[in-house]
Amino acid sequence: MGLQKKPPFTGQSIVQSFDTFFIIKRLTEKNENFSTVSPFLVEKAITGSVGTVSSTKLMRSGDLLVEVASRKQAQQILKLNSLSTIPISVQPHVTLNSSKGVITCGRLLNLTNEEIAQELGGQGVKDVRRINIRRNGELMPTKHFILTFNTPRLPEYIKAGCVRCSVRPYIPNPLRCFKCQRFGHSKTNCRGTLTCARCAVAGHESTDCTAVEKCVNWDGKHTSFSRSCPKWKVEKEGVATKYKQNISFPEARRLVKAQTPPDGTSYASVVDKSHPVYQTTHCPHCNHVVTMSNPVPSTSKSPEPVTIASSSGTNNKNILPKPSSQTSAVPPDSQDSIGFTVVNRKKKPKLSSKSPSANNSQITADTATKFWKKITTDICFRKN
């Protein structure tokens, strides 16, 4: 037998990674930051120390977030003690240099987290946590694992020995404060007041509360930690958008808010408002039963066509309603009790053959109304 083969085995690869995001803090006795420092000075100092980096951003805290482009720059930036004449401290970013993914593998069900992390360490895995579920008051281990990688981007898959496992993004639940019950911050950084998660009343906790359930974030009849809360679902969608598109939380919230309809507005309510109202009446000329629809109010100047369905089986016609200005100008003797205007038969106007395009361009709403009225009158006279 030959020498025993050492990892990595076939299909595995050792990930040579390095930290790419670093935070530069200013060291002063007056708690000053880089918001008062010239951006030109910052750019020249960083470029002169480590070379051209991928990006440099000023954070809300006033510190600098620097993304390096190579391993050499990562080693050089950790050795910096000052930028120009400004004393600084450099530390790798806590979360941007790693990523979390989920795998599902039944073959790993009987292995411990430490053993799995040791075997997958050559593929960039630095931490393994098993997902447990609670059944009948007891925690039950599952075949789902949350892996923490030492790279900002997740791999498509990993090799657990001879088993290939697909890696999908890990999407955590929305962060909710256990003090004020609001989303977006933790209890440690909360500046609000203590609020009950069950009844939404300030001043006590929800441990011994037996009041009626009420949500702090939605004013609904459910607890503030209920997953059926619409606010919780919106926050969950924002977290999913953040991790899937690799963007910030504020930007993810803006995208979700733009896609979410306003409160009290739904597709069904919009359809009900825009749905026409139908009414049945008798034609004054031929006594046939017709069905008319009242058009939805529109801001357009041209009259909308109204569909008339005859009970005698004739084809439907589109008839333009008579403008109110013209209806008021017609004498009362020429109108019946229903509102139809009696129009005498007139000869069809002859169009000039020399300039047909010019005549067509001069068609107005009045001409169209008279044209459709003539067609309706002709149909009624033919039936009689």
N, C-alpha and C positions, 0 to 999 in steps of 0.2 A: 504493500500500500504506500501511496505517496504521502506527501505532507498534507495535513488538514487545511482545507481552504478557509480563509478568514473573510469576514464580511468586508465590503458589500457583496452579496451574491448576485446571480444573474437577474437582471431586471431592476436592481437597486442602484442608487447613485448617491455618493456623498455630496451634500449641498455645501458648497463653499460660499457662505453668506457673510455679510457684514452690515453693520448699522448704517443706514442712509440718512436718517433724520436726526438732527441735533438741536438742542435748545441752548441758546447763548444768553446768559443773564448778566446784567451789569452789577458790579460790586461797588456800592457807595454807602456812605453812612447816612445819607439823606433819602434812601430808598428810591433813587432815581432809576429810570429805565431808558430804553432807546427811542422813545417817542419824541424826545427833545433833541436827538442827535441827527445831524444832517444825513439823509439817505445816500448822498454822494460819498461822504466820508466812510460810511459803513461798507458800501460796495467796494471802494478802493482798498480798505483795510482787509476785507475777506479775500479779495482777489490777490492781493500782495502776499498774504500769509499761506493760503492753500491752493490758489489758482482759481480758475473759473468754475463755479459750482452750478448745479442744476437750477436751484431757485433759492431766494432769500425773501422771507415774509415777516412782517411785523405783526405779532399776535396782539390780542386784546389786552393782555397783561402787560404789554410793553416789551416783552422779550422777543428775541429773534429766532425764527424757525428756519434752519438751513438744511437743504437737501444736497448731499455731496454726490459726485458722479463716479467715484472710484474708491477702491479700498485704500489707496494711498492717501487720498484726501480725508477719509474717515480716520486714519491714524494720525494725520497731521493736525486735524481740527481738535482732537482730544488733548493735544499738547499745548494749545494756546492758553495764555494767561492774560493777554491784553489784545485789544484792537486799537492800533495806533497808541494813544496814551490812556485809553479807557480800560481799567481792570475788569476782567470778565471771568465767568465760570462756564464750562461746557459740559453738558450731560446728554446722553442719548435720550430720545423721546420715549416715553413709557409705552405707548400703544401703537404708534405709527410704524415701528420697526418690526412688528409681528402681525400675525393674522390668525384667525380661528376658523376651523372647518369641522364638519361632522362627517363621520363614516359609519356605516352599518355593516357589521360582520359577526355572524353567529359563531364563527370559529374562535373568536376571542372572548367568548362569554365566560369561560372558566379561568381566564388569566387575570392577574392583578394589573392595576394601572402602572405600577412601577416597572413591571416586566415588559409591558407593551411599550412604555416610553424608552426603555433601554434598547429594545430591539429596533425601534423606529428612529432612534437618534441620528443615524446616518443619513436620513432623508429630511432632516431639518425640523423634526418634531422635538420640542423641548418640554412639553407638558401634555398629559393625558388625563381626562376626567370622564368618568362614566356617567351616563344619564340614568337616574333612578326614578321610579314611579312609586306612588304610595297606593297600596291596595289593602283595604281592611285595617288601616292604621299601621301597616308595616311597609318599609321601603323594599322594593323589589328591583334587583339589577336588570338592566336591559342590554341589548346587543348594540346600542348606539353609543358612540364615543365622541367627545369634543376634543379635538387636537389643536394645540397651539404651535404654530410654525414660527421660526425665527426669520421669516421673510415677509415683506409687505403683501406679496401676491400669493394666493393659494395655488398649489399644484392641482392638476386635473385628477390625479390619482396617486395612490401610494401602494407599495407592495408589502403586504403582511406575510412574509415568507413566500409561499406559493400562491397566495390569494391576492388578487388585484381588487382594491377597494376605491371606489369613486369618492372624491371629496367635494362636498357641497358647502356653500357659505353658512356659517353659524349666525343665526339671527336671534339675538336675545330679546327678552320681553322689555317693554318700555320701562324706563327708570321712573319710579314713583317715590315721593318723599313720604316716609312713615310718620312725619310730624304734621305737616299741613295737608298731606294727601294730594298735592299737585304733582304734575309730571314735569320731567326735565332736570331735576336736581335730587340730591340725596338729603338725608336727615342731617348730615354733618355740615352741609353748606346752606341749610335752610334759615331764612330770616323771617318766616311767617309764624303764626300762632299755632298752638297745639289744637288739632281738630280731630274729632272722632271719625273713624273710617266707616262707621255703620250709619250714624244718624246725621252726620255733617254738622254737628253742633260743636262750637269751639269750647275748650276748657277741660276736656276729659278724653281718655283713651277709649278704645273700642273693646277692651278686654271684658268688662262686666256690663256693657251697655245692652239694654233690651228694648230700646226705642224703635220706632218705625224706621225702616231702611230708607236712606236718602243719599244720593251721590253728590259729592262736593263739586265735581267737574262737569256734571250734566244736569243736575237737579232732577234726576229720575228716581224711580222707586226701586233702587238697588244700591248695594254698598259701593264704596269708592274703589274697592279692589276687584269688583266684578268684571269678568272678561266679556260679558255681554254689553258692557257700556259702550255707546257709540264713540265717546272720546278715547277710550282705550283702543278701539279698533283703528281709529285714525292715527294714534301714536304708533301703534304696531306697524301700520302701513308705512309710516315715515321711517321707522327703524329699518324695515325691509328695503326700502328705496335707498337708504343711506349705504347699507352694506352691499347691495347688489350693484349699484352704480358707482360706488366708491367716492361719495361726495360728503359734504359736511351735513350736520343735522339741520341747521337753518335752511340750507338749500333744499334738503329733502322735504322739510315741512312745507316750504313754498310750493314745491311740485305737487305734493299731496293735496294741499289746500286748493290749488287751482283745478284739480280734477274732482274735488268733492263738491256736490251741490250745496247751496245755502240751506240753512235750517228751515224746515217746513216746506221745502220745494222738492218735488219728485217728478218723475216722468209722467206718472198717471195724472197728476194735477195739471201739468202743462197740456196734456192731450185733451182733458175735459174742457179747458178754457178755449182751445182752438177748434173744438168739434162743432160743426154747423148744426143748427136746429131746423128740423124738417116740419112742414105743415102741409095738410091736404086741403084742396079746394076744387072748385068747378070752373072750367073755362067758360067765359061769358058768350063765346061764339058757337061752340060745338057741344057744350054741356058734358064734356069728358072730364073724368076725375084726373087731376094732375097733382104731383107732389113737388113742392118748392122748398128750397133750402135757403135760410137766411145767411148770407155770407158773413164771415168773420170780419170785424172792423179792421180796415187797412189804411195805411197812410198814403197809399198810391193814389194818384189823381184819376187814373183811368178806371171805369167801373168794372167790377169783377163779374164774370159770367155765372149765371144760375142754371143748374141742371134741372130740367123738367121731365119727369117720367110719366108717360101716358099709360092709362090702364087698358087702352085698346090694343096694345101690342106694337105701336108704331115706334120708330127709332127715336132715341133721345136727341134733343137739340139743346144747344147752348144759347141762351137768350140773355142779352145784356139788360140789366135793370135800367129803367128810365131815370135820368138825373133829376134830382129834386128841383133844380132851377127850371127845367123844362116842364115838369109836372105842374108846378104852380102857375106857369104861364098858359096852360091849356084851359079853355073855358070849361065850366062845370058841366055843360050840356054834352060834351064829348067824352065824359068819363062815366063809368058805371059805378055801382055801389061797392064793388070789390077793389077797384083801383086800377083796372085795365083801361087803357086809352084806345078808343075806336079810331082807327086811321083809315082813311079812304084809299083805294087803290090808285097808285100813281104810276106813270110810265117810268121805266128804268132810264136813268140819265145816260146819255151817250158819252162815251169816253173818247177823247181826241186821239186818233191813231198816230198823230205826228209826234207827240211827246207823252207816251204812256207812263214813263217813269216819273215825270213831273206831276201827273194827276194822282198817281199812287202815293206820292209823298205828301199830298195835301189832304189825306183822309184824317178827319178829326173824330172826336167822341160823338158829336151830333150826327155826323154822316153814318157812323157805325150803328148808332141807336136806331135811326130811321131804316137802315138796311135790314136789321134783325126784326124790327116790327113788321116790315113788309113780308118777310118770309113766314112769320107766325100767322099773319092774316091770310096769306095764300093757302097755307095748310088747312086752316079752319074752313075756308070757303070750298076747298076741294072735297073735304069730308061731308059737308052739307049737300 
